[in-house]
Amino acid sequence: MGLSDLPEFIPLDEAAERHHVNPQVLHQAVKSNTIRAVRVDEDILVNERDVTVVTVQTQDINQTEDELVSIHEAAKRLQIESRTVWEWQERGWLPLLGTGKGRAKLVSWTRAQALGNLRTAHGKPGSRLIPRAKDFSSQLTG
């Protein structure tokens, strides 16, 4: 294991700014151990990948500005299997926002792209895109 294999930690405020997420959301995720963090003097440093995972799950979906696409269309654009996008929707990572022609399930293209980017950057065949320990979506509603 070399230095390049170590996780990157950045200040919480910088992470919030970089990922356009409310710092309180990150504090909540740190408190629930969804985001790995360390305290250095007065600063809280958070794991960059964990922040990315939480950001994808908490991203605000503005239906008036976002394009709604079917699960099949999202998969086609991302060049992945429809089943993968269907699983994201079933797990709550890609909320159902409407129904289209032929009862097609419509989802946020912006959120689908974010999950696709996460999959490209960090996904591994045979593993969950968002590990159970990092699944923050259930904590948002509770």
C-alpha positions in Angstrom: 0.0 0.0 0.0 1.5 3.3 -1.1 0.7 6.9 -0.2 -1.6 7.1 -3.3 -3.8 4.4 -1.8 -4.5 6.4 1.4 -7.9 8.2 1.5 -7.9 12.0 1.0 -9.1 14.1 3.9 -10.1 17.7 3.5 -11.5 20.3 5.9 -15.2 20.0 6.3 -16.0 23.6 5.3 -13.9 23.1 2.1 -15.8 19.9 1.3 -19.1 21.6 1.8 -18.1 24.4 -0.6 -16.5 22.0 -3.2 -19.5 19.7 -3.2 -22.2 22.4 -2.9 -23.7 20.8 0.2 -24.8 22.4 3.5 -22.1 22.0 6.2 -24.8 20.9 8.7 -25.5 17.9 6.5 -21.9 16.9 6.6 -21.8 17.4 10.4 -24.8 15.1 10.7 -23.1 12.5 8.4 -19.9 12.7 10.5 -21.9 12.3 13.7 -23.7 9.2 12.3 -20.3 7.8 11.2 -21.4 7.9 7.5 -18.4 10.1 6.7 -15.0 9.2 8.2 -13.5 12.2 9.9 -10.6 13.2 12.1 -10.1 16.2 14.3 -6.8 18.1 13.8 -6.6 21.0 16.3 -9.8 23.0 15.7 -10.5 21.6 12.2 -12.6 18.6 11.2 -11.1 16.8 8.2 -13.5 14.5 6.2 -12.9 11.7 3.7 -13.4 13.1 0.2 -14.9 9.9 -1.2 -17.4 9.6 1.7 -18.4 13.2 1.1 -19.0 12.4 -2.6 -21.3 9.5 -1.6 -23.3 11.6 0.8 -23.5 14.5 -1.7 -25.0 12.2 -4.4 -27.7 11.1 -1.9 -28.6 14.5 -0.6 -28.4 16.5 -3.8 -31.5 18.7 -4.1 -33.6 17.9 -7.1 -35.2 20.9 -8.7 -37.8 19.5 -11.0 -38.4 22.8 -12.8 -34.8 22.9 -13.9 -33.9 19.2 -14.1 -34.6 17.0 -17.1 -36.8 14.0 -16.3 -35.8 10.8 -18.1 -36.9 7.2 -18.0 -34.7 4.6 -16.3 -34.0 3.1 -19.7 -33.0 6.5 -21.2 -30.7 7.3 -18.2 -29.0 3.9 -18.7 -28.6 4.5 -22.4 -27.0 7.9 -21.8 -24.7 6.6 -19.1 -23.9 3.6 -21.3 -24.7 1.1 -18.5 -27.3 -1.7 -18.1 -30.8 -0.6 -17.3 -30.8 -3.0 -14.3 -28.1 -0.9 -12.7 -30.2 2.3 -12.9 -33.3 0.3 -11.8 -31.4 -0.9 -8.7 -30.4 2.7 -7.9 -34.1 3.7 -8.0 -35.1 0.6 -5.8 -32.5 1.5 -3.2 -33.8 5.1 -3.0 -30.6 6.7 -4.4 -32.5 7.8 -7.5 -36.0 8.8 -6.5 -39.0 8.2 -8.8 -40.3 11.7 -9.8 -43.1 10.8 -12.2 -44.5 8.5 -14.8 -44.1 8.9 -18.5 -45.5 7.2 -21.6 -46.3 3.5 -21.1 -45.9 3.9 -17.3 -42.2 4.5 -17.7 -40.6 5.6 -14.4 -39.1 9.0 -14.6 -36.0 10.0 -12.7 -33.7 13.1 -12.4 -31.1 13.1 -15.1 -28.9 15.3 -12.9 -29.0 12.7 -10.0 -28.5 9.8 -12.5 -25.4 11.6 -13.9 -24.0 12.1 -10.4 -24.5 8.4 -9.6 -22.9 7.5 -13.0 -19.9 9.7 -12.2 -19.6 8.0 -8.7 -19.8 4.6 -10.4 -17.1 5.6 -12.9 -14.8 7.0 -10.3 -15.3 4.5 -7.4 -17.4 1.6 -8.5 -16.1 -1.9 -8.4 -17.8 -4.9 -10.1 -19.8 -7.0 -7.7 -20.0 -4.3 -5.0 -22.6 -1.8 -3.9 -22.0 1.7 -5.3 -23.0 3.1 -1.9 -21.9 0.7 0.9 -24.6 0.0 3.5 -22.5 1.8 6.1 -22.5 4.9 3.9 -26.2 4.8 2.9 -27.2 8.2 4.3 -30.6 8.4 2.5 -32.6 6.6 5.3 -31.2 9.0 7.9 -32.4 12.1 6.0 -36.0 11.1 6.4 -35.7 10.1 10.1 
